[in-house]
């Protein structure tokens, strides 16, 4: 992640105002939409002066880029930790999906912003979103390939098809939860979702 404008190197990743502005921006973007949000709204939510924003970020677009950079590193570290705790592919997939839903449930503003931005045709943080997508696809690919080697996932299916099937399912579950205004436990969908994946792509018994 690049160093915020005006922030000394020694403060990288440690400045409270920088992170407060990021979190405030996500809340504002999620509530009002990225294009309708203003720097003044973000500053007010963060409890800082408008000018303070520009000590750390060039503009509104820059805030969004920084946020996706920060969240990519933070969230994918947690994803890998969860996957690493399991041995076989099915348990790794279960851990990954559960942690994915947990992260979005505990930070609904992030979930709203992520879902909105990743579904736009023209995305403000295109490079960062592509990076996140690649990391997630690579992680699922490794799990699927392991599952095929273990005989837990059918070998006659293209890995590319399987990973998009999984991503599409998770994405739709999150969208449905958001449209319900979070009226139920999102994480409770993890096990049924993975069971559906495996029953659909699991190896058939002879």
N, C-alpha and C positions, 0 to 999 in steps of 0.2 A: 504494500500500500504506500502510495506516495506521501511525503510529508506535507501536512497542511500549510497553506500559504501563511508566512509570518510566524510560524511556530518553530522554536529552536529544536535542533535535532535531539537534544537531551530530553525534550518533552514528548517525543514521538510516542504515541500510544498511551500516554499517561495523563494528558491534559483533560481535566474534568469538563471544561467548557466545550471542548471539541466533541466529546461523546454526548454531552447534553444536547448540543445542537443537532447532532445526527439523530438522536432518539426523538427530539421534538419535531424534526423535519419529517420523519417517517409518520408520526402521528398526524401531522397537518396534511401530508400528501394523501394519506389513507382517508382522512375525513373529507377533504375538499377536492381531491384529484390533483395530480401533479401540475397540470397546466393552469389550473385556477388558483393554486396556492401562491402566496407571496412571501418574500423575505421578511416582511414585517410580522406576518403571522407566525413564522418560524421563530423569530427573535422573541416575540411575546410568549410563545409556548416554552421556550428555553429559559426565559427570565433574563435575557441579555438585551443590550441595545442593538439596533439594526446594524450599526457600523461594526460591531463585534463579529458578526457573521463573516465579514469580508477579511478579517484577520486570519481566518481558517479556510475559507472557501472562495473561489472566484465568483460563483453565481449559483443559482438554484440547480442547474444541471450538474455542477461539480459536487454538490452535496449528495445528489443521488448516486453518482459514480463512486464517491468515497464510501457511501453506505453499503453498496453492493460489494465493494472490495473488502470491507471490514467483515460483513456477514459471511461472505464466501469462505474466508479463512476460519472464522469462528465456528460456523455451522458444520463445515466439512471436517474439521478436526473432531467434532463430536460424532459425526457419522462414522468416521473411520474407527474411532474408539469402540463404538457399539458393534460394528461389524467384526472387529478384531477379537471380541469376547466370545464369539461363536466359532464352532469348528466346521460343521457341515453347511452347505450352501443354503438350505432351507432356513436354518436358524439365523444365518447371516442376513438373508432377505427379510426375515421377520423382524430382526433387530433394527435394520435400516428403516423399514417402513414405519415401525413404531416410533423411532426417534424422530423421523421426519414429521410425523403428525404431532408429536409432543412439542417440537420446536415451534410449529405454526400455531398450535393451540395456546401456548403460553405467551405468544406475542402476536395477537390478532392484527395489530396495525401492520406488522411486517408481512403477515400473510396476505392482507388486502393489497398492499403495495406490490408485493412480489407477483401475485396472480394478475394484477392489473397490467403491470409493466411487461411481463413476459408474454402476454397475449396481444400486445399492440403490434401493428404492422411496422410502424416506425418507433423504435424504442430509444429512449434517451441514453440509457447505459448499455448500448448494444454489445460492446466488447465484454463488459463484465457479465452480462446475462449469458452470452455465449460460453464464457469460461465456466460459469456455474453449471450450465447444461452439460458441457463436456465432462466435467468432473463427475457429475452424477451418472451420466451414461457410462463412463469408464468404470465406475464403481459397480454398477449393475452388471455390466458386461463380464467383469471378473467373477462375480457371484454366479451368473448363469453358466459361464464356461466351467467353473468348478462343479456346479450341479450336474452338468452333462457328463463330466468325467466320473463323478460319483454314482451316476446312474439314477439320480433323483430328478433330473429334468431331461425331457426327451431330446435325443441327439439329432432328430430329423428336422428340428426347427432352426431357422436362421436366428442367430443371436440378436441381430439388429431388429428383427420383428418382435422378439420376446421382450427386449428392453423397452421398446416403445409401447408395448402392451402394458407393461408394468407402470411406466411413467404416466401413461394416459389414465390408468385406473386410479393412481394416487392423486393425480391432478383433479380428476372429476370428483373424488371424495372430498377433497379440500374445498372445491368450488361449491359443492352442495352444502357443506357445513357453513361456509361464509354466507350463502344466500339464505340460510335458516337463521342468521344472526347468532350463530353459535349456541343454539338452544339444546344441544346434546353434546355428549363427550366425544370429541373427535378421535381421541386415542382408542376408544372402544371399537373403532372400525378397523384397526390394524390387523388383528388376527383373522377376522372374517375375510378381509381383503387378500391377505397372503394365502389363506386356504383356497380362495377362489383362483388365485394365480396358479397354485400348485395342482389343483384338481384339473385345471385347464392345460397345463404344460408338464405335469408330472409324468414320469415313466410308467408305462402300463405293465402290470404284473403279467407274466406269461400264463 
